[in-house]
Amino acid sequence: MEPLNDESQKIVWITGASSGIGLALVKLYLKAGWQVIASARTQGELANLVEHESHLSFVEFDIVDKEKIAPVRDALSQLAPHLDCAILNAGTCEYLDLDGDKTDWQMMERVMSVNYFGLVNSVDVCLPLLKHASQPHLVGVSSQAVQAAFPRAEAYGASKAAIRYFLSSLRMDLKADGIDVSCILPGFVDTPLTRKNTFDMPFLMSSDEAAKRTYQALQHRPYEFAFPKRLSALLWLGRHLPKWWLGKLAPNKNDNL
């Protein structure tokens, strides 16, 4: 993508864009005629698109590395005079294993570093460029996991809950700047990350379907958008009937005997 001088051209920055929902969003925004700047640690599945799409550029970004914040911000500034939308989608997932004497408590910090602090670093990168747009939109991806507790999801759920609160507070502080802030809460989506899961994932949907729903919802700039609704309803029950939810998801001590 060549540097842009046209202030009317819509430009979106998408992180976590090398696979899954991020990659599917890149394709949707390109189809809609946007200029797209995609970021991830590596190009991955983006490589072919970058080679053939003139409206797409790739800026490498390890969101955990604070030393990359200024260089990535500079790279974005060289490509675009503003950002109309930033979709901060990059993330990871690990599960806590309390069996035995070798619980990896450092995993909690690893997941929080990517999911929460990585998103904060990404806001640090893009906020100046958003402020140069006429109707800027900042989007962060949380998870439906924040709606009710899941076994072994201490790290993942806590990091995604932190994202949700951070965005809710940021929405208030950025109102005076005219920046809309949306929080997306997907359910189970078929991605390279979730394919490692060994448990049932109700209402599992494809990355393309998740991206389509996200894209359509963002046209209305919601404060929050959770999907699919059937999972939202199930998690509402889990949140309001915690004893029932515990009995459904957590095994009794004697169940393993």
C-alpha positions as CSV (number, residue, x, y, z in Angstrom):
1,M,0.0,0.0,0.0
2,E,1.4,3.4,-1.0
3,P,1.3,6.3,1.5
4,L,-2.0,8.0,1.3
5,N,-2.7,11.7,0.9
6,D,-6.5,11.4,0.4
7,E,-8.1,12.5,3.7
8,S,-11.4,11.0,2.5
9,Q,-10.0,7.4,2.1
10,K,-11.2,5.1,4.9
11,I,-8.3,3.3,6.6
12,V,-8.4,0.5,9.1
13,W,-5.7,-1.1,11.2
14,I,-6.2,-4.7,12.3
15,T,-4.0,-6.6,14.7
16,G,-3.8,-10.4,15.0
17,A,-4.4,-10.3,11.3
18,S,-2.4,-13.4,10.2
19,S,-5.2,-15.9,10.8
20,G,-8.7,-16.5,12.3
21,I,-11.1,-13.6,12.8
22,G,-8.4,-11.0,12.1
23,L,-7.6,-12.4,8.6
24,A,-11.3,-12.7,7.8
25,L,-11.8,-9.1,8.8
26,V,-8.9,-8.0,6.6
27,K,-10.7,-9.7,3.6
28,L,-14.0,-8.1,4.4
29,Y,-12.6,-4.6,4.7
30,L,-10.7,-5.0,1.5
31,K,-13.9,-6.1,-0.2
32,A,-15.6,-3.0,1.1
33,G,-13.0,-0.8,-0.4
34,W,-11.0,0.2,2.7
35,Q,-7.3,0.7,2.8
36,V,-6.1,-2.0,5.3
37,I,-3.0,-2.1,7.4
38,A,-2.6,-5.5,8.9
39,S,-0.3,-6.4,11.8
40,A,0.9,-9.6,13.4
41,R,4.2,-11.1,14.5
42,T,4.5,-12.7,11.1
43,Q,2.5,-12.5,7.8
44,G,1.3,-16.1,8.1
45,E,-1.7,-16.6,5.9
46,L,-1.6,-12.9,4.9
47,A,1.4,-13.4,2.7
48,N,-0.5,-14.1,-0.5
49,L,-2.9,-11.2,0.1
50,V,-0.1,-8.7,0.8
51,E,1.5,-9.7,-2.5
52,H,-1.6,-9.2,-4.6
53,E,-3.7,-6.5,-2.9
54,S,-2.7,-3.0,-3.6
55,H,-4.9,-1.7,-0.8
56,L,-3.2,-3.8,1.8
57,S,0.0,-3.4,3.7
58,F,1.6,-5.4,6.5
59,V,3.4,-3.9,9.5
60,E,5.1,-6.4,11.8
61,F,4.1,-5.9,15.4
62,D,4.8,-8.1,18.5
63,I,2.2,-6.5,20.8
64,V,4.0,-7.6,23.9
65,D,7.2,-5.8,23.0
66,K,7.0,-2.2,24.3
67,E,10.2,-1.3,22.4
68,K,8.1,-1.8,19.2
69,I,5.4,0.8,20.1
70,A,7.2,3.8,18.7
71,P,8.6,2.1,15.5
72,V,5.2,0.7,14.7
73,R,3.5,4.0,15.3
74,D,6.0,5.6,12.9
75,A,5.4,2.9,10.3
76,L,1.6,3.5,10.5
77,S,2.1,7.2,10.2
78,Q,4.2,6.8,7.1
79,L,1.5,4.8,5.5
80,A,-1.6,6.7,6.6
81,P,-2.4,10.3,7.6
82,H,-5.1,9.0,9.9
83,L,-6.9,5.8,11.1
84,D,-10.7,5.7,10.8
85,C,-10.8,2.4,12.6
86,A,-8.5,0.3,14.7
87,I,-9.5,-3.3,15.5
88,L,-7.3,-4.7,18.2
89,N,-7.9,-8.4,17.8
90,A,-4.6,-10.1,18.7
91,G,-4.7,-12.5,21.5
92,T,-3.7,-15.9,22.9
93,C,-5.1,-18.6,25.3
94,E,-3.6,-21.0,27.8
95,Y,-5.4,-23.1,30.4
96,L,-4.4,-23.4,34.1
97,D,-3.7,-27.0,35.2
98,L,-3.9,-27.4,39.0
99,D,-3.3,-31.2,38.9
100,G,0.0,-32.3,40.4
101,D,2.8,-30.2,41.8
102,K,3.9,-28.5,38.6
103,T,1.3,-25.8,38.1
104,D,2.6,-23.2,35.7
105,W,1.6,-20.0,37.5
106,Q,3.8,-17.9,35.1
107,M,1.2,-18.7,32.5
108,M,-1.1,-16.2,34.1
109,E,1.4,-13.5,33.4
110,R,2.0,-14.6,29.8
111,V,-1.6,-14.5,28.9
112,M,-2.2,-11.2,30.6
113,S,0.8,-9.8,28.8
114,V,-0.6,-10.7,25.4
115,N,-4.3,-10.2,25.8
116,Y,-4.5,-7.2,28.1
117,F,-1.1,-5.4,28.0
118,G,-0.8,-6.2,24.3
119,L,-4.1,-4.4,23.7
120,V,-3.0,-1.5,25.8
121,N,0.2,-1.2,23.8
122,S,-1.8,-1.3,20.6
123,V,-3.9,1.6,21.9
124,D,-0.7,3.5,22.6
125,V,0.3,2.9,19.0
126,C,-2.9,3.9,17.2
127,L,-4.5,6.6,19.4
128,P,-2.6,9.6,17.8
129,L,-3.7,8.5,14.3
130,L,-7.3,8.0,15.4
131,K,-7.4,11.5,16.7
132,H,-6.7,12.8,13.2
133,A,-9.8,11.1,11.7
134,S,-13.1,12.8,11.4
135,Q,-15.2,9.9,12.9
136,P,-12.7,7.6,14.6
137,H,-13.6,4.2,15.9
138,L,-11.5,2.1,18.4
139,V,-12.5,-1.6,18.6
140,G,-11.2,-4.2,21.1
141,V,-11.9,-7.9,21.1
142,S,-12.8,-9.4,24.4
143,S,-14.7,-12.7,24.8
144,Q,-18.0,-14.2,25.9
145,A,-15.9,-16.0,28.5
146,V,-16.2,-12.9,30.6
147,Q,-20.0,-13.5,31.0
148,A,-19.6,-16.6,33.2
149,A,-16.8,-18.6,34.7
150,F,-15.3,-21.6,32.8
151,P,-13.0,-24.3,34.2
152,R,-9.2,-23.7,33.8
153,A,-9.9,-20.3,32.2
154,E,-8.6,-18.2,35.0
155,A,-5.9,-16.5,32.9
156,Y,-7.9,-16.2,29.7
157,G,-11.1,-15.0,31.3
158,A,-9.3,-12.5,33.6
159,S,-7.4,-11.0,30.7
160,K,-10.5,-10.6,28.6
161,A,-12.5,-9.1,31.5
162,A,-9.6,-6.6,32.0
163,I,-10.0,-5.7,28.3
164,R,-13.7,-5.2,28.7
165,Y,-13.3,-2.8,31.7
166,F,-10.4,-1.0,30.1
167,L,-12.5,-0.3,27.0
168,S,-15.5,0.8,29.0
169,S,-13.4,3.3,30.9
170,L,-11.6,4.4,27.8
171,R,-14.9,5.1,26.1
172,M,-15.6,7.8,28.8
173,D,-12.1,9.4,28.5
174,L,-12.2,9.5,24.7
175,K,-15.7,10.9,24.3
176,A,-14.4,14.5,24.3
177,D,-12.1,13.5,21.4
178,G,-15.0,12.1,19.4
179,I,-13.6,8.6,19.4
180,D,-16.2,5.9,19.6
181,V,-15.1,2.7,21.5
182,S,-16.6,-0.7,20.9
183,C,-16.0,-4.0,22.7
184,I,-16.6,-7.2,20.8
185,L,-17.3,-10.4,22.7
186,P,-17.2,-13.5,20.4
187,G,-18.2,-16.9,21.4
188,F,-16.4,-20.0,20.2
189,V,-14.9,-19.5,16.8
190,D,-13.0,-22.0,14.7
191,T,-9.5,-20.7,14.6
192,P,-6.0,-22.2,14.9
193,L,-6.1,-21.3,18.6
194,T,-9.4,-23.0,19.4
195,R,-8.6,-26.1,17.4
196,K,-6.3,-27.0,20.3
197,N,-9.2,-27.2,22.7
198,T,-10.2,-30.7,23.9
199,F,-13.6,-29.7,25.3
200,D,-17.0,-29.1,23.7
201,M,-17.5,-25.7,22.2
202,P,-21.2,-24.9,21.9
203,F,-22.4,-22.9,19.0
204,L,-19.0,-23.0,17.3
205,M,-18.9,-20.8,14.2
206,S,-16.4,-20.2,11.4
207,S,-13.9,-17.3,11.4
208,D,-15.7,-16.0,8.3
209,E,-19.0,-16.0,10.0
210,A,-17.6,-14.3,13.2
211,A,-15.9,-11.7,11.1
212,K,-19.1,-11.0,9.1
213,R,-21.1,-10.5,12.3
214,T,-18.4,-8.3,13.7
215,Y,-18.2,-6.2,10.6
216,Q,-21.9,-5.7,10.3
217,A,-22.2,-4.8,14.0
218,L,-19.4,-2.2,13.8
219,Q,-21.4,-0.2,11.2
220,H,-23.6,0.8,14.2
221,R,-20.7,1.5,16.5
222,P,-22.1,-0.4,19.5
223,Y,-20.7,0.0,23.0
224,E,-20.6,-3.9,23.1
225,F,-21.6,-6.6,20.8
226,A,-21.8,-10.2,22.0
227,F,-22.5,-13.2,19.8
228,P,-23.9,-15.7,19.2
229,K,-27.1,-14.8,21.1
230,R,-27.8,-18.4,22.1
231,L,-24.5,-18.5,23.9
232,S,-25.2,-15.2,25.5
233,A,-28.5,-16.6,26.9
234,L,-26.7,-19.7,28.2
235,L,-24.1,-17.6,29.9
236,W,-26.7,-15.3,31.4
237,L,-28.1,-18.4,33.1
238,G,-24.7,-19.3,34.3
239,R,-24.1,-15.8,35.7
240,H,-27.4,-15.6,37.5
241,L,-27.6,-19.2,38.6
242,P,-24.1,-19.8,39.8
243,K,-24.8,-22.9,41.9
244,W,-26.4,-24.6,38.9
245,W,-23.6,-23.5,36.6
246,L,-21.0,-24.8,39.0
247,G,-22.8,-28.2,39.1
248,K,-22.9,-28.3,35.3
249,L,-19.3,-27.5,34.6
250,A,-17.3,-28.4,37.6
251,P,-16.8,-32.1,38.5
252,N,-17.3,-33.3,42.0
253,K,-14.2,-34.7,43.8
254,N,-15.6,-38.3,43.7
255,D,-16.2,-38.0,39.9
256,N,-12.6,-38.9,39.2
257,L,-12.5,-41.9,41.5
